[in-house]
């Protein structure tokens, strides 16, 4: 945590920690993980990443984001136009 906090008080930090723990606890219950009281506090520290096809659908299976695909298509069109001008 930063040494000085500008616009957030400790109550806000506690609330956000509870929100993160609740979200991760819900994911654990949906995937049938058992989370005891000692591990419950650890949920605020850890990140939840999964490599299963359902979770990674948006990143690894679909491929490039739409903006990147459009940029690549525009570059391909520019290359084709340059080659047409040479002939």
DSSP file (Angstrom, degrees, kcal/mol; ACC not computed):
  #  RESIDUE AA STRUCTURE BP1 BP2  ACC     N-H-->O    O-->H-N    N-H-->O    O-->H-N    TCO  KAPPA ALPHA  PHI   PSI    X-CA   Y-CA   Z-CA
    1    1 A X              0   0    0      0, 0.0     4,-0.0     0, 0.0     2,-0.0   0.000 360.0 360.0 360.0 146.8    0.0    0.0    0.0
    2    2 A X        -     0   0    0      1,-0.1     3,-0.1     2,-0.1     0, 0.0  -0.331 360.0-123.5 -67.5 151.1    1.2    3.5   -0.7
    3    3 A X  S    S+     0   0    0      1,-0.2     2,-0.4    -2,-0.0    -1,-0.1   0.843  97.1  35.5 -67.5 -32.1    2.5    5.5    2.3
    4    4 A X        -     0   0    0      0, 0.0     2,-0.5     0, 0.0    -1,-0.2  -0.983  69.3-157.6-125.9 134.1    0.0    8.3    1.7
    5    5 A X        -     0   0    0     -2,-0.4    -2,-0.0     1,-0.2     0, 0.0  -0.924   4.2-166.6-107.8 130.8   -3.5    8.0    0.4
    6    6 A X  S    S+     0   0    0     -2,-0.5    -1,-0.2     1,-0.1     3,-0.0   0.958  76.6   1.5 -84.6 -53.8   -5.0   11.1   -1.2
    7    7 A X  S    S+     0   0    0      2,-0.1     2,-0.4     1,-0.0    -1,-0.1   0.242 108.8  81.7-128.4  15.1   -8.8   10.6   -1.5
    8    8 A X        -     0   0    0      4,-0.0     2,-0.2     3,-0.0    -3,-0.1  -0.978  58.2-152.3-124.1 134.7   -9.6    7.1    0.0
    9    9 A X     >  -     0   0    0     -2,-0.4     4,-1.7     1,-0.1     3,-0.4  -0.476  35.4 -99.1 -96.5 175.3  -10.2    6.4    3.6
   10   10 A X  H  > S+     0   0    0      1,-0.2     4,-2.5     2,-0.2     5,-0.2   0.823 120.6  59.6 -65.2 -31.9   -9.6    3.1    5.4
   11   11 A X  H  > S+     0   0    0      1,-0.2     4,-2.3     2,-0.2    -1,-0.2   0.897 105.2  49.4 -63.5 -39.7  -13.3    2.2    5.3
   12   12 A X  H  > S+     0   0    0     -3,-0.4     4,-2.6     2,-0.2    -1,-0.2   0.909 110.3  50.5 -64.7 -42.0  -13.3    2.4    1.5
   13   13 A X  H  X S+     0   0    0     -4,-1.7     4,-2.1     1,-0.2    -2,-0.2   0.918 111.4  48.3 -62.6 -44.0  -10.2    0.2    1.3
   14   14 A X  H  X S+     0   0    0     -4,-2.5     4,-2.3     2,-0.2    -1,-0.2   0.899 111.0  51.3 -62.3 -40.9  -11.9   -2.4    3.6
   15   15 A X  H  X S+     0   0    0     -4,-2.3     4,-2.3     1,-0.2    -2,-0.2   0.937 110.0  48.0 -63.0 -46.6  -15.0   -2.3    1.5
   16   16 A X  H  X S+     0   0    0     -4,-2.6     4,-2.3     1,-0.2    -1,-0.2   0.868 110.2  53.1 -63.3 -35.7  -13.1   -2.9   -1.7
   17   17 A X  H  X S+     0   0    0     -4,-2.1     4,-2.5     2,-0.2    -1,-0.2   0.919 109.4  48.7 -63.8 -42.9  -11.3   -5.8   -0.1
   18   18 A X  H  X S+     0   0    0     -4,-2.3     4,-2.5     1,-0.2    -2,-0.2   0.886 110.2  51.9 -63.6 -38.4  -14.6   -7.3    1.0
   19   19 A X  H  X S+     0   0    0     -4,-2.3     4,-2.2     2,-0.2    -2,-0.2   0.920 111.1  46.9 -63.4 -44.0  -15.9   -6.9   -2.6
   20   20 A X  H  X S+     0   0    0     -4,-2.3     4,-2.3     1,-0.2     5,-0.2   0.912 113.2  48.7 -65.1 -42.3  -12.9   -8.6   -4.1
   21   21 A X  H  X S+     0   0    0     -4,-2.5     4,-2.5     1,-0.2    -2,-0.2   0.913 110.8  50.7 -64.1 -42.2  -13.1  -11.5   -1.6
   22   22 A X  H  X S+     0   0    0     -4,-2.5     4,-2.1     2,-0.2    -2,-0.2   0.905 110.6  48.9 -63.5 -41.7  -16.8  -12.0   -2.2
   23   23 A X  H  X S+     0   0    0     -4,-2.2     4,-1.9     2,-0.2    -1,-0.2   0.935 114.9  43.8 -63.4 -46.4  -16.3  -12.1   -6.0
   24   24 A X  H  X S+     0   0    0     -4,-2.3     4,-2.2     1,-0.2    -2,-0.2   0.845 111.6  54.1 -69.6 -32.9  -13.5  -14.7   -5.7
   25   25 A X  H  X S+     0   0    0     -4,-2.5     4,-2.2     2,-0.2    -1,-0.2   0.884 107.3  51.5 -66.5 -37.9  -15.4  -16.7   -3.1
   26   26 A X  H  X S+     0   0    0     -4,-2.1     4,-2.2     2,-0.2    -2,-0.2   0.907 109.8  49.2 -64.4 -41.2  -18.4  -16.8   -5.6
   27   27 A X  H  X S+     0   0    0     -4,-1.9     4,-1.7     1,-0.2    -2,-0.2   0.902 110.1  52.0 -63.4 -40.4  -16.0  -18.1   -8.3
   28   28 A X  H  <>S+     0   0    0     -4,-2.2     5,-3.3     1,-0.2    -2,-0.2   0.898 110.5  47.6 -63.9 -40.4  -14.6  -20.7   -5.9
   29   29 A X  H ><5S+     0   0    0     -4,-2.2     3,-1.2     3,-0.2    -1,-0.2   0.888 109.4  53.3 -68.3 -37.8  -18.1  -21.9   -5.0
   30   30 A X  H 3<5S+     0   0    0     -4,-2.2    -1,-0.2     1,-0.3    -2,-0.2   0.835 112.2  44.6 -66.3 -31.1  -19.1  -22.1   -8.7
   31   31 A X  T 3<5S-     0   0    0     -4,-1.7    -1,-0.3    -5,-0.2    -2,-0.2   0.291 117.6-114.3 -96.0   9.7  -16.1  -24.3   -9.4
   32   32 A X  T < 5 +     0   0    0     -3,-1.2     2,-0.3     1,-0.2    -3,-0.2   0.824  60.8 154.8  63.7  36.1  -16.7  -26.4   -6.3
   33   33 A X      < -     0   0    0     -5,-3.3     2,-0.6    -6,-0.2    -1,-0.2  -0.723  42.0-130.2 -87.9 145.5  -13.6  -25.4   -4.5
   34   34 A X        -     0   0    0     -2,-0.3     2,-0.6    -5,-0.0    -5,-0.0  -0.871  23.5-171.5 -96.3 122.5  -13.6  -25.6   -0.7
   35   35 A X        -     0   0    0     -2,-0.6     2,-0.1   -10,-0.1    -2,-0.0  -0.948   5.4-163.5-117.3 111.7  -12.5  -22.4    0.9
   36   36 A X     >  -     0   0    0     -2,-0.6     4,-1.6     1,-0.1     3,-0.2  -0.271  39.3 -90.9 -85.5-179.8  -12.0  -22.6    4.7
   37   37 A X  H  > S+     0   0    0      1,-0.2     4,-0.9     2,-0.2    -1,-0.1   0.835 124.4  52.4 -64.0 -34.7  -11.7  -19.6    7.0
   38   38 A X  H  > S+     0   0    0      1,-0.2     4,-0.6     2,-0.2     3,-0.3   0.891 113.4  43.5 -68.9 -37.9   -7.9  -19.3    6.8
   39   39 A X  H  > S+     0   0    0      1,-0.2     4,-0.9    -3,-0.2    -1,-0.2   0.735  98.5  75.4 -77.5 -22.4   -8.0  -19.3    3.0
   40   40 A X  H >< S+     0   0    0     -4,-1.6     3,-0.7     1,-0.2     4,-0.3   0.889  96.3  47.3 -58.8 -40.8  -10.9  -16.8    2.9
   41   41 A X  H >< S+     0   0    0     -4,-0.9     3,-1.4    -3,-0.3     4,-0.4   0.835 104.4  62.1 -70.2 -31.5   -8.6  -13.9    3.8
   42   42 A X  H >X S+     0   0    0     -4,-0.6     4,-1.8     1,-0.3     3,-1.3   0.720  84.9  77.2 -66.6 -20.0   -6.1  -15.0    1.2
   43   43 A X  T << S+     0   0    0     -4,-0.9    -1,-0.3    -3,-0.7    -2,-0.2   0.775  88.3  57.9 -63.0 -24.1   -8.7  -14.4   -1.5
   44   44 A X  T <4 S+     0   0    0     -3,-1.4    -1,-0.3    -4,-0.3    -2,-0.2   0.747 109.9  44.4 -75.8 -20.7   -8.1  -10.7   -1.2
   45   45 A X  T <4 S+     0   0    0     -3,-1.3    -2,-0.2    -4,-0.4    -1,-0.2   0.812 102.8  71.3 -91.6 -33.4   -4.4  -11.2   -2.0
   46   46 A X  S  < S-     0   0    0     -4,-1.8     2,-0.3     1,-0.0     0, 0.0  -0.465  72.2-129.4 -91.6 156.4   -4.5  -13.7   -4.9
   47   47 A X        -     0   0    0     -2,-0.1     2,-0.8     2,-0.0    -2,-0.1  -0.755  17.2-131.8 -98.7 150.5   -5.6  -13.2   -8.5
   48   48 A X        +     0   0    0     -2,-0.3     2,-0.4    -5,-0.0    -5,-0.0  -0.877  39.0 157.0-107.1 104.2   -8.1  -15.5  -10.1
   49   49 A X        -     0   0    0     -2,-0.8     2,-0.4     7,-0.0     7,-0.0  -0.982  15.1-174.6-125.9 139.0   -6.9  -16.6  -13.5
   50   50 A X        -     0   0    0     -2,-0.4    -2,-0.0     2,-0.1     0, 0.0  -0.980  20.9-158.6-134.3 145.1   -8.0  -19.7  -15.3
   51   51 A X        +     0   0    0     -2,-0.4    -1,-0.1     4,-0.1     2,-0.0   0.233  52.8 123.3-107.3  14.3   -6.9  -21.2  -18.5
   52   52 A X  S  > S-     0   0    0      1,-0.1     4,-2.4     2,-0.0     3,-0.3  -0.345  76.2-108.9 -71.6 159.3  -10.0  -23.3  -19.2
   53   53 A X  T  4 S+     0   0    0      1,-0.2     4,-0.3     2,-0.2     8,-0.1   0.811 116.4  55.2 -60.4 -30.7  -11.7  -22.7  -22.5
   54   54 A X  T  4 S+     0   0    0      1,-0.2     3,-0.4     2,-0.2    -1,-0.2   0.903 114.8  37.4 -70.7 -38.9  -14.7  -21.0  -20.9
   55   55 A X  T  4 S+     0   0    0     -3,-0.3     3,-0.4     1,-0.2    -2,-0.2   0.836 119.3  46.3 -81.8 -32.5  -12.6  -18.4  -19.1
   56   56 A X  S  X>S+     0   0    0     -4,-2.4     4,-1.5     1,-0.2     5,-1.3   0.281  80.5 105.3 -94.5  12.5  -10.0  -17.8  -21.8
   57   57 A X  I  4>S+     0   0    0     -3,-0.4     5,-1.3    -4,-0.3    -1,-0.2   0.897  79.5  48.1 -59.2 -42.8  -12.5  -17.5  -24.7
   58   58 A X  I  45S+     0   0    0     -3,-0.4    -1,-0.2    -4,-0.2    -2,-0.1   0.807 122.8  29.5 -72.8 -28.4  -12.2  -13.8  -25.0
   59   59 A X  I  >5S+     0   0    0     -3,-0.3     4,-0.8    -4,-0.2    -2,-0.2   0.930 128.4  21.3 -98.7 -59.8   -8.4  -13.7  -25.1
   60   60 A X  I  <5S+     0   0    0     -4,-1.5    -3,-0.2     2,-0.1    -2,-0.1   0.825 123.2  44.9 -88.6 -30.0   -6.8  -16.7  -26.5
   61   61 A X  I  4<S+     0   0    0     -5,-1.3    -3,-0.1    -4,-0.2    -4,-0.1   0.897 114.3  44.3 -83.6 -39.2   -9.5  -18.3  -28.6
   62   62 A X  T  4<S-     0   0    0     -5,-1.3     2,-0.4     1,-0.2    -2,-0.1   0.862  95.7-156.3 -74.3 -35.0  -10.9  -15.3  -30.5
   63   63 A X     <  +     0   0    0     -4,-0.8    -1,-0.2    -5,-0.1    -2,-0.1  -0.806  50.5  23.9 101.4-135.7   -7.5  -13.9  -31.2
   64   64 A X  S    S-     0   0    0     -2,-0.4     2,-0.0     1,-0.1    -4,-0.0  -0.300  83.6-105.8 -68.4 150.6   -6.8  -10.3  -31.9
   65   65 A X     >  -     0   0    0      1,-0.1     4,-2.2     4,-0.0     3,-0.4  -0.347  35.7-105.5 -68.1 161.1   -9.2   -7.6  -30.7
   66   66 A X  H  > S+     0   0    0      1,-0.2     4,-2.5     2,-0.2     5,-0.2   0.871 119.7  55.0 -59.6 -39.6  -11.4   -6.0  -33.2
   67   67 A X  H  > S+     0   0    0      1,-0.2     4,-2.0     2,-0.2    -1,-0.2   0.893 109.2  48.0 -62.2 -38.5   -9.4   -2.7  -33.3
   68   68 A X  H  > S+     0   0    0     -3,-0.4     4,-2.4     2,-0.2    -1,-0.2   0.892 110.0  52.1 -69.3 -38.8   -6.3   -4.7  -34.1
   69   69 A X  H  X S+     0   0    0     -4,-2.2     4,-2.3     2,-0.2    -2,-0.2   0.921 110.4  48.3 -62.5 -43.7   -8.0   -6.7  -36.9
   70   70 A X  H  X S+     0   0    0     -4,-2.5     4,-2.5     1,-0.2    -1,-0.2   0.906 110.7  51.3 -62.9 -41.8   -9.2   -3.4  -38.5
   71   71 A X  H  X S+     0   0    0     -4,-2.0     4,-2.1     1,-0.2    -1,-0.2   0.910 110.8  48.3 -62.7 -42.0   -5.7   -1.9  -38.3
   72   72 A X  H  X S+     0   0    0     -4,-2.4     4,-2.3     2,-0.2    -2,-0.2   0.889 111.0  50.8 -65.7 -39.0   -4.2   -5.0  -39.9
   73   73 A X  H  X S+     0   0    0     -4,-2.3     4,-2.2     2,-0.2    -2,-0.2   0.906 109.8  50.2 -64.4 -41.0   -6.9   -4.9  -42.7
   74   74 A X  H  X S+     0   0    0     -4,-2.5     4,-2.1     1,-0.2    -2,-0.2   0.897 110.5  49.6 -64.1 -39.7   -6.1   -1.3  -43.3
   75   75 A X  H  X S+     0   0    0     -4,-2.1     4,-2.2     2,-0.2    -1,-0.2   0.901 109.6  51.3 -65.5 -39.8   -2.4   -2.0  -43.6
   76   76 A X  H  X S+     0   0    0     -4,-2.3     4,-2.3     1,-0.2    -2,-0.2   0.897 109.5  50.7 -63.8 -39.6   -3.1   -4.9  -46.0
   77   77 A X  H  X S+     0   0    0     -4,-2.2     4,-2.5     2,-0.2    -1,-0.2   0.899 109.2  51.0 -64.2 -40.2   -5.2   -2.5  -48.2
   78   78 A X  H  X S+     0   0    0     -4,-2.1     4,-2.1     2,-0.2    -2,-0.2   0.898 109.9  49.5 -64.4 -39.7   -2.4    0.1  -48.2
   79   79 A X  H  X S+     0   0    0     -4,-2.2     4,-2.1     2,-0.2    -2,-0.2   0.917 111.4  49.0 -65.3 -42.4    0.1   -2.5  -49.2
   80   80 A X  H  X S+     0   0    0     -4,-2.3     4,-2.0     1,-0.2    -2,-0.2   0.904 110.6  50.9 -62.8 -41.1   -2.2   -3.7  -52.1
   81   81 A X  H  X S+     0   0    0     -4,-2.5     4,-1.6     1,-0.2    -1,-0.2   0.890 109.5  50.3 -64.5 -38.7   -2.7   -0.2  -53.2
   82   82 A X  H  X S+     0   0    0     -4,-2.1     4,-0.8     1,-0.2    -1,-0.2   0.903 111.4  48.2 -65.3 -40.6    1.1    0.5  -53.3
   83   83 A X  H  X S+     0   0    0     -4,-2.1     4,-0.8     1,-0.2     3,-0.2   0.824 107.9  55.2 -71.5 -30.1    1.7   -2.7  -55.3
   84   84 A X  H  < S+     0   0    0     -4,-2.0     3,-0.4     1,-0.2    -1,-0.2   0.867 104.6  54.6 -67.1 -35.9   -1.1   -1.8  -57.8
   85   85 A X  H  < S+     0   0    0     -4,-1.6    -1,-0.2     1,-0.2    -2,-0.2   0.744 101.4  58.9 -69.8 -23.3    0.6    1.6  -58.4
   86   86 A X  H  <        0   0    0     -4,-0.8    -1,-0.2    -3,-0.2    -2,-0.2   0.798 360.0 360.0 -76.6 -28.3    3.8   -0.1  -59.4
   87   87 A X     <        0   0    0     -4,-0.8    -1,-0.2    -3,-0.4    -2,-0.2   0.475 360.0 360.0 -79.8 360.0    2.4   -2.1  -62.2
